[in-house]
Amino acid sequence: MTAIVTYEDVQAAAERIAGHTRPVAVARAETDVWFALEYLQHTGSFKARGAANFVAAHVEAGTMPEAGVVIASGGNAGLAIAWAAARHGVPATVFTPATSPAVKVDRIRALGADTRLVGTEYDQALAASREHAAATGALLSHAYDHPLVAAGAGTLFEEIHRARPGLDTVLVACGGGGLFAGVAAAAHARGVRVVAVEPVGCPTLHAAIEAGEPVEVGVDSIAADALGARFVTPAALHWARESDASVLLVPDAAITAARRALWEERRIVVENAAAAGYAALHSGAYQPAPGERVCAVLCGANTDPADLVARA
């Protein structure tokens, strides 16, 4: 069974990666609404936090094998592992679906990782990564289902809280649940509510809550390259229950509209998955109470902005 990430894990991760990741900028969007600009993070997404924590912890413990680290990823986690491994001189192998955006695959290769395209879905790349680890002795990382990875992601909330200690609610996109679990663990300790936002076509946490356990869901969303997990982690389900978090589903049209609004109104370019949290606000799926102070996490920008610029 997957270990449950704790607030103590998040605190340990914050100490371990301090000075290696970029502190998040928190900008006011409108009255009582802020954006966490995590798309400015190294490698263009929050995934750098978990990867930095995972690789550094194993290097410090002397448990990083000569074969290095291997991961399956839709793109962002692979980018992050390639970056973190390169910083420590560790070999990295990344398995990614052939359908992953070229902008992500090209950047993974540019960071020096052995990049292999397998299948059309994340689960196929995951199976290939596990076979590679068994055959070579490489250390198997995970895009989201690991306490070190989730704890690293949770450091994002610690920085948001330092910047805006009076926040009431934080909205985060949820796919496999690593970001949600880490953020929820930290936010619960601080008395802040978390709202997980999922595409209608990838309702992993929503389905798990209804079933009482993680269950397989379909993957059909414009944001599936980053939010296209078929199962949410047990840790995410635990923190959804423990923290009494809310889970909202938004259609692809709302995600597209929010992404477009971020560009047209604020000149912010993010990928579809990163617009999901804001989509809940922009579409009215989440309506803050009067005076409620809300922060929407914009968690990644590994996208080709040509479709935005061409129509702007």
VOTIDREN-54539 format. One record per residue (C-alpha): residue number from 1; x, z, y. Coordinates in steps of 0.02 Angstrom, whole numbers. Layout:
N
NUM, X, Z, Y
...
This chain:
312
1, 0, 0, 0
2, 62, -42, 173
3, 132, 105, 270
4, 29, 154, 421
5, 122, 140, 585
6, 122, 302, 684
7, 149, 346, 866
8, 314, 424, 814
9, 364, 255, 743
10, 324, 174, 910
11, 428, 303, 1003
12, 576, 274, 885
13, 559, 87, 909
14, 558, 107, 1099
15, 725, 198, 1090
16, 799, 71, 969
17, 757, -85, 1067
18, 780, -16, 1243
19, 891, -134, 1342
20, 867, -275, 1217
21, 690, -328, 1259
22, 617, -361, 1431
23, 505, -225, 1504
24, 332, -297, 1529
25, 272, -339, 1704
26, 95, -279, 1741
27, 9, -376, 1880
28, -158, -344, 1963
29, -279, -486, 1927
30, -428, -420, 2024
31, -505, -252, 2067
32, -480, -136, 1917
33, -412, -278, 1808
34, -228, -306, 1768
35, -129, -429, 1663
36, 16, -376, 1553
37, 132, -526, 1571
38, 210, -513, 1398
39, 227, -702, 1386
40, 385, -675, 1492
41, 464, -584, 1345
42, 618, -654, 1255
43, 565, -800, 1142
44, 403, -813, 1241
45, 298, -683, 1150
46, 278, -500, 1105
47, 348, -540, 932
48, 524, -512, 999
49, 488, -325, 1002
50, 447, -308, 818
51, 587, -425, 766
52, 714, -330, 870
53, 658, -166, 794
54, 657, -234, 616
55, 829, -315, 622
56, 913, -174, 719
57, 844, -40, 602
58, 914, -128, 449
59, 1081, -165, 531
60, 1097, 17, 583
61, 1051, 78, 409
62, 1171, -43, 323
63, 1027, -122, 226
64, 1044, -299, 294
65, 1105, -411, 150
66, 1236, -548, 168
67, 1098, -675, 138
68, 1017, -615, 299
69, 832, -610, 337
70, 688, -725, 291
71, 514, -736, 364
72, 357, -842, 357
73, 277, -879, 524
74, 158, -990, 618
75, 297, -999, 747
76, 310, -848, 861
77, 371, -722, 732
78, 495, -850, 667
79, 560, -876, 842
80, 578, -689, 864
81, 670, -661, 700
82, 786, -807, 736
83, 826, -732, 907
84, 848, -553, 843
85, 955, -608, 696
86, 1067, -714, 806
87, 1099, -565, 920
88, 1169, -471, 770
89, 1259, -618, 689
90, 1138, -615, 542
91, 1082, -773, 450
92, 896, -811, 467
93, 782, -924, 366
94, 609, -964, 433
95, 468, -1042, 333
96, 330, -1115, 439
97, 180, -1226, 403
98, 205, -1410, 439
99, 57, -1394, 559
100, 148, -1271, 673
101, 168, -1334, 852
102, 327, -1435, 873
103, 373, -1335, 1028
104, 389, -1180, 918
105, 479, -1264, 772
106, 605, -1348, 887
107, 646, -1182, 971
108, 671, -1095, 804
109, 796, -1228, 753
110, 883, -1216, 921
111, 912, -1031, 890
112, 1011, -1076, 734
113, 888, -1026, 598
114, 871, -1123, 436
115, 695, -1190, 468
116, 587, -1252, 325
117, 414, -1328, 341
118, 298, -1289, 196
119, 113, -1325, 172
120, -20, -1324, 305
121, -64, -1138, 317
122, 28, -975, 345
123, -7, -911, 169
124, 85, -1058, 93
125, 237, -1025, 200
126, 226, -840, 154
127, 230, -879, -32
128, 383, -989, -5
129, 472, -853, 94
130, 443, -728, -46
131, 514, -849, -174
132, 666, -874, -63
133, 694, -687, -45
134, 683, -662, -234
135, 805, -805, -267
136, 935, -765, -134
137, 924, -579, -102
138, 879, -609, 81
139, 784, -469, 167
140, 600, -514, 178
141, 523, -481, 346
142, 341, -507, 390
143, 257, -580, 542
144, 145, -427, 563
145, 122, -323, 405
146, 269, -203, 416
147, 280, -33, 504
148, 442, -78, 593
149, 364, -238, 659
150, 202, -154, 713
151, 298, -10, 792
152, 401, -132, 893
153, 242, -216, 952
154, 172, -47, 1002
155, 313, -22, 1127
156, 219, -146, 1236
157, 83, -19, 1266
158, 207, 118, 1310
159, 273, 7, 1449
160, 98, -40, 1507
161, 54, 145, 1515
162, 208, 184, 1618
163, 163, 47, 1741
164, -23, 89, 1749
165, -49, 268, 1685
166, -230, 270, 1744
167, -290, 130, 1630
168, -448, 158, 1528
169, -446, 5, 1415
170, -325, -126, 1350
171, -379, -291, 1272
172, -268, -374, 1143
173, -282, -528, 1035
174, -291, -489, 849
175, -239, -600, 705
176, -153, -512, 561
177, -160, -351, 661
178, 22, -304, 694
179, 3, -302, 883
180, -164, -215, 874
181, -101, -80, 753
182, 52, -39, 857
183, -40, -40, 1022
184, -184, 62, 951
185, -67, 193, 880
186, 13, 217, 1051
187, -147, 200, 1152
188, -239, 327, 1045
189, -101, 453, 1081
190, -125, 420, 1266
191, -315, 426, 1264
192, -335, 242, 1306
193, -466, 131, 1223
194, -414, -30, 1136
195, -522, -185, 1116
196, -466, -310, 985
197, -517, -489, 1022
198, -526, -618, 882
199, -578, -800, 873
200, -747, -824, 789
201, -658, -933, 661
202, -527, -803, 615
203, -620, -635, 608
204, -498, -533, 504
205, -524, -361, 581
206, -710, -386, 609
207, -733, -433, 426
208, -626, -288, 365
209, -728, -161, 464
210, -890, -232, 393
211, -823, -232, 214
212, -732, -65, 225
213, -568, -147, 173
214, -463, -299, 216
215, -549, -455, 149
216, -503, -638, 151
217, -576, -741, 293
218, -575, -924, 337
219, -453, -995, 463
220, -535, -1114, 586
221, -487, -1094, 768
222, -392, -1177, 907
223, -285, -1019, 906
224, -252, -1021, 718
225, -66, -1060, 736
226, -44, -881, 799
227, -204, -792, 747
228, -232, -881, 582
229, -201, -740, 458
230, -323, -732, 312
231, -312, -541, 296
232, -291, -404, 424
233, -167, -266, 383
234, -224, -99, 313
235, -135, -20, 462
236, -245, -116, 583
237, -403, -63, 491
238, -341, 117, 491
239, -315, 117, 679
240, -479, 29, 712
241, -565, 175, 627
242, -451, 312, 691
243, -459, 259, 872
244, -641, 201, 871
245, -582, 34, 940
246, -700, -108, 978
247, -684, -281, 901
248, -752, -434, 991
249, -767, -612, 929
250, -748, -755, 1052
251, -778, -940, 1019
252, -643, -1070, 1042
253, -733, -1135, 1196
254, -710, -965, 1281
255, -526, -962, 1234
256, -500, -1137, 1303
257, -593, -1094, 1463
258, -492, -935, 1489
259, -328, -1026, 1461
260, -380, -1161, 1584
261, -434, -1030, 1712
262, -267, -941, 1699
263, -182, -1105, 1742
264, -299, -1171, 1875
265, -327, -1007, 1966
266, -161, -918, 1941
267, -36, -1049, 1879
268, -7, -947, 1721
269, 30, -1049, 1564
270, -5, -963, 1399
271, -44, -1023, 1223
272, -221, -1018, 1157
273, -197, -856, 1059
274, -129, -768, 1213
275, -284, -813, 1311
276, -399, -729, 1184
277, -395, -556, 1262
278, -434, -624, 1434
279, -567, -737, 1359
280, -670, -582, 1320
281, -670, -538, 1505
282, -685, -713, 1573
283, -833, -756, 1462
284, -922, -592, 1487
285, -907, -543, 1304
286, -828, -383, 1370
287, -905, -312, 1527
288, -811, -162, 1598
289, -912, -16, 1662
290, -908, 14, 1850
291, -736, 81, 1895
292, -665, 52, 1721
293, -481, 4, 1733
294, -439, -134, 1611
295, -281, -225, 1561
296, -282, -390, 1465
297, -123, -430, 1371
298, -59, -609, 1391
299, 53, -604, 1240
300, 132, -776, 1219
301, 175, -940, 1303
302, 248, -1050, 1167
303, 141, -1200, 1205
304, 155, -1375, 1274
305, 81, -1364, 1449
306, 55, -1551, 1460
307, -130, -1537, 1419
308, -152, -1418, 1565
309, -48, -1515, 1689
310, -122, -1683, 1642
311, -298, -1624, 1681
312, -258, -1510, 1829
